[in-house]
Amino acid sequence: MDQFESFKAAQKQGWAHFAPYEAHTTPCAAMLVKRAGVRAGQSVLDVACGTGVVSVTAARLGARVTSLDLTPELLERARENARIAGVDVQWNEGDVEKLPFADASFDVVLSQFGHIFAPQPEVAIGEMLRVLKPGGTIAFSTWPPDLFVGRMFALSANYMPPPPKAVPPPPMWGDPSIVRHRLGNSVKDIHFDRERMTVPALSPSHHRAGAEKSAGAVVRMVAMLQDTDPEKLEQFRREYDALAEEYFEDNLVRQDYLITRATRI
Ligand SMILES: C[S@@+](CC[C@H](N)C(=O)[O-])C[C@H]1O[C@@H](n2cnc3c(N)ncnc32)[C@H](O)[C@@H]1O
């Protein structure tokens, strides 16, 4: 297995526990679908769909939705979500870096906090643009490096073995100048919006306890440190809680993010 494949295999394990977080990503899904201007009858692809919050939101508007994710446990929950909502979605287990779709298949390609975890950003965005029709819309939600979630990723990375060389940190996708560069010259009309996710938490430590159970990278890191270095784990917990405290008010943690939208040329 090459370094990227083993990286993705580890991601798949970490994300298996993400389902409870859909409570937080559900309102953001409505925002992404709205910003992308999804309409009835459009063909929409949701990459790294997780439990399908964006997919189901788009399908409820009458779009024909196809979705893909690396993690089978989340796709199982996504199927249940579609069944409860009474919508049809085509679910696919797969990798955003190797989309199993023909060129120019979709009117809209979406990703909510998803494709940012692919280890080769230029490959992932190349695939997302390849399957998008000329004139179609690409839109995605991402975490800026200088705000809470981006800083939390950087903190967690300090406690983990380094990823394979040349895997850039996911929050680089939250920097508009990097996004422009990665989108390149096959899009026009790039537009940015800033939005806010608010996560209920009784204390900063409650927020951290939730991340330890459900946030991919943190789940893997805690599992590793629990056995190998419990003191280092305690130090991580102190640093996390201090960071979360900066964004904690009225039992909510502010998680501001970026939505990018652009038109395929
Ligand atoms: C933070 S979750 C977001 C899920 C969903 N979009 C949402 O907003 O609730 C990140 C998702 O990315 C998926 N993922 C990570 N790497 C991937 C890859 N290379 N290809 C496809 N999906 C991937 C994970 O399985 C996980 O479902």
The ligand as a Tripos MOL2 file, in Angstrom:
@<TRIPOS>MOLECULE
LIG
   27    29     1     0     0
SMALL
NO_CHARGES

@<TRIPOS>ATOM
      1 C1        -15.9220   16.1770    8.7900 C.3       1 LIG1
      2 S1        -16.6420   14.8270    7.9330 S.3       1 LIG1
      3 C2        -17.8670   15.7040    6.9670 C.3       1 LIG1
      4 C3        -19.0360   14.8560    6.5560 C.3       1 LIG1
      5 C4        -20.2080   15.5740    5.9110 C.3       1 LIG1
      6 N1        -19.8230   16.2070    4.6540 N.3       1 LIG1
      7 C5        -20.8200   16.5830    6.8430 C.2       1 LIG1
      8 O1        -20.7340   17.7850    6.5670 O.co2     1 LIG1
      9 O2        -21.4150   16.1560    7.8530 O.co2     1 LIG1
     10 C6        -15.3820   14.4080    6.7740 C.3       1 LIG1
     11 C7        -15.7770   13.3010    5.8100 C.3       1 LIG1
     12 O3        -14.7690   13.1700    4.8080 O.3       1 LIG1
     13 C8        -14.6950   11.7960    4.4470 C.3       1 LIG1
     14 N2        -13.4350   11.6000    3.7320 N.ar      1 LIG1
     15 C9        -12.1700   11.7740    4.2020 C.ar      1 LIG1
     16 N3        -11.2730   11.5190    3.2330 N.ar      1 LIG1
     17 C10       -11.9780   11.1860    2.1110 C.ar      1 LIG1
     18 C11       -11.6310   10.8080    0.7760 C.ar      1 LIG1
     19 N4        -10.3360   10.7250    0.4040 N.pl3     1 LIG1
     20 N5        -12.6160   10.5370   -0.0990 N.ar      1 LIG1
     21 C12       -13.9170   10.5910    0.2730 C.ar      1 LIG1
     22 N6        -14.3100   10.9280    1.5170 N.ar      1 LIG1
     23 C13       -13.3560   11.2270    2.4330 C.ar      1 LIG1
     24 C14       -14.8330   11.0900    5.7770 C.3       1 LIG1
     25 O4        -15.1750    9.7400    5.6350 O.3       1 LIG1
     26 C15       -15.9180   11.9400    6.4470 C.3       1 LIG1
     27 O5        -17.2030   11.4410    6.1390 O.3       1 LIG1
@<TRIPOS>BOND
     1     1     2 1
     2     2     3 1
     3     2    10 1
     4     3     4 1
     5     4     5 1
     6     5     6 1
     7     5     7 1
     8     7     8 2
     9     7     9 1
    10    10    11 1
    11    11    12 1
    12    11    26 1
    13    12    13 1
    14    13    14 1
    15    13    24 1
    16    14    15 ar
    17    14    23 ar
    18    15    16 ar
    19    16    17 ar
    20    17    18 ar
    21    17    23 ar
    22    18    19 1
    23    18    20 ar
    24    20    21 ar
    25    21    22 ar
    26    22    23 ar
    27    24    25 1
    28    24    26 1
    29    26    27 1
@<TRIPOS>SUBSTRUCTURE
     1 LIG1         1 GROUP 0 **** ****
